[in-house]
Amino acid sequence: MRPVKSEDRRIVNIHEGDYKPFVYPDDEALGDSVLQLDDSQPLGVGFHVYRMPPGMTTRPHRHNGHEQFLILEGELIENDGTVFRKGDLVWLRDGTEHCSYTPGGCLLAVHIAGPEFPAE
């Protein structure tokens, strides 16, 4: 087996990485940000780390494909009142519509198969 070439591997510490602002298709930014190593995907698609500032609510949306996330830090409250805390691993079926609020900010490891769309 050959050693992995430096151009074939990316390593970033999630506490030191360069997070990019998440900008919605209508150019609105709410303060959330994304750390994503795979630049072949649009920002926020595929595997990434997602950071929400205290008091933020995501816009109501649905995903094109299943969404999975792990709460690394903080707390996230879904529109139906479900509370996710550090260590919770969550799976949402393709097409599920939701929005989320974080009172104190949160950090999530996320995998999203495709881009999100506004909820209908």
C-alpha positions in Angstrom: 0.0 0.0 0.0 1.3 3.5 -0.9 1.4 6.4 1.5 -1.5 8.9 1.1 -0.3 11.9 -0.8 -0.8 15.3 1.0 -3.1 16.5 -1.9 -5.3 13.5 -1.3 -6.1 14.2 2.4 -7.4 17.3 4.3 -7.3 17.6 8.1 -8.8 20.4 10.1 -9.5 20.7 13.8 -13.2 21.7 14.2 -12.3 24.2 16.9 -9.7 25.9 14.7 -11.1 25.6 11.1 -12.1 28.3 8.8 -15.9 28.3 8.9 -17.7 29.8 5.9 -21.0 31.8 6.3 -24.0 29.8 5.1 -25.8 31.9 2.6 -29.3 30.9 1.4 -30.2 30.9 -2.3 -31.8 34.3 -1.9 -28.5 35.7 -0.6 -29.8 35.9 3.1 -27.3 35.0 5.8 -28.5 34.3 9.3 -25.2 33.9 11.1 -24.8 30.2 10.8 -21.6 28.8 9.3 -20.1 25.6 7.8 -16.7 23.9 8.0 -16.5 21.6 4.9 -13.5 19.9 3.5 -15.1 18.5 0.3 -15.1 21.4 -2.1 -16.6 19.3 -4.9 -20.0 19.7 -3.2 -22.0 23.0 -2.6 -21.4 24.4 0.9 -23.7 22.6 3.3 -24.1 19.5 1.2 -22.4 16.2 2.0 -20.5 15.8 5.3 -19.7 19.0 7.2 -19.6 20.7 10.6 -22.4 23.2 11.1 -22.3 26.0 13.7 -25.3 28.0 14.9 -24.9 31.2 17.0 -27.0 31.6 20.2 -30.6 32.5 19.6 -30.6 31.5 15.9 -33.6 29.8 14.2 -33.1 28.1 10.8 -35.6 28.9 8.1 -38.3 26.2 7.6 -36.9 23.8 5.0 -36.8 20.3 3.6 -33.9 18.3 2.3 -33.4 16.5 -1.0 -32.3 13.2 0.6 -31.9 12.0 4.2 -30.4 14.3 6.8 -28.2 12.9 9.6 -26.5 14.9 12.4 -24.7 14.5 15.7 -24.9 17.2 18.3 -21.3 18.0 19.3 -22.0 21.0 21.5 -25.1 22.8 22.8 -28.8 22.2 22.4 -31.1 22.2 19.4 -34.9 22.5 19.6 -37.0 21.4 16.7 -40.3 23.2 15.6 -42.3 20.3 17.2 -40.6 20.8 20.6 -38.2 17.9 20.4 -34.9 18.8 22.1 -31.6 17.4 20.9 -28.6 17.6 23.2 -24.8 16.8 23.1 -24.3 13.2 22.0 -27.7 12.8 20.2 -27.5 11.3 16.8 -30.5 12.2 14.6 -31.8 10.9 11.3 -34.5 12.7 9.2 -36.2 11.0 6.3 -35.9 12.5 2.8 -38.5 15.2 2.4 -39.0 15.9 6.1 -39.8 19.6 6.7 -38.5 21.2 9.9 -36.8 24.2 11.4 -34.6 24.4 14.5 -33.7 26.9 17.2 -30.7 27.0 19.5 -30.9 29.1 22.7 -27.2 29.0 23.5 -25.6 28.1 20.2 -24.7 24.6 19.0 -22.2 22.7 16.9 -23.3 19.7 14.7 -21.6 17.1 12.6 -23.9 16.8 9.6 -24.4 14.7 6.5 -27.0 16.0 3.9 -27.4 14.1 0.6 -28.6 17.1 -1.3 -29.4 20.8 -1.0 -32.3 22.1 1.1 -35.4 23.8 -0.2 -37.8 26.2 1.5 -40.7 24.3 3.3 -44.0 24.6 1.4 
